[in-house]
């Protein structure tokens, strides 16, 4: 294999570093990042030499791998991409990449069918479809849900590594409600995906150390920080989101039984794709069916229920019925007589 796996790991690591324009990358920074990546993925702890990283960047600049990366040096010290939108991941897959993908696909397929690896099935299908389209230059035969304009995906690997290594992060964050961004130390515990958006659950190091769920698309910068990592000692991360639709909750919230009616024409959609894993069928007649789910009341639940419009009626609890009515009243007002 002309390009070995270690070299590919270094290329990907250098690429991720140079895409992060919030930090100035010296050669020593890139050497450290490549050494950390090789230790994490391959268990190699001998480090990477300056000559190796310099040769890697020359290879990336060349056309030998099809990258032609626009790597430039600023102030005779800092490395970056001349084109801020460039990434080697946007380049067509070369022969070496295809060989690695085939190896990975073959390995993952061995685990298809095992219950404890059931989540791999979709991943393997995506991978095989990508290999098929690259080999045959044909359009894909599977169209998975995606959002090409989604922000914040560049932070996933940075945060994941920090969680695994139990390292504190310095995060600059601005929520949709905040007038300006704030910067604080943060110990991450769990990355969570919901509706094609990514979030990280963790604890702020600010006074009283509140538990926070940060949307990755609202993060402006992320860097490791020397502050001591704050261990999770109270949350069961494997079940933390079991009683919630979405990601909005606080540790002290209690779930409740939500009961709703849905008309007969749309009931099959709720049966085949339950709103929540606790969903139960309570009763039915010719007009429709009544279901229940046991969840925490939050914004995502309201939005899901309102999405059914007149096809659904919420029956309880009383506070949720009131909130749904208020939202529907505002909706009707938005379609006033002048429209």
QUILIN-V629299 format. One record per helix or strand. SS is the DSSP state (H for helix, E for strand). FROM is the first residue (numbers start at 1). TO is the last residue. If there is no record, write none. Layout:
# QUILIN-V629299
<<SS:FROM:TO> <SS:FROM:TO>>
This chain:
# QUILIN-V629299
<<H:5:19> <E:25:25> <H:27:42> <H:50:61> <E:71:74> <E:78:81> <H:88:90> <H:95:109> <H:115:117> <H:120:136> <H:153:165> <E:168:173> <E:182:194> <E:197:204> <E:211:215> <H:216:218> <E:219:225> <E:256:263> <H:264:272> <E:280:284> <E:288:295> <H:299:306> <H:309:311> <E:312:316> <H:318:334>>
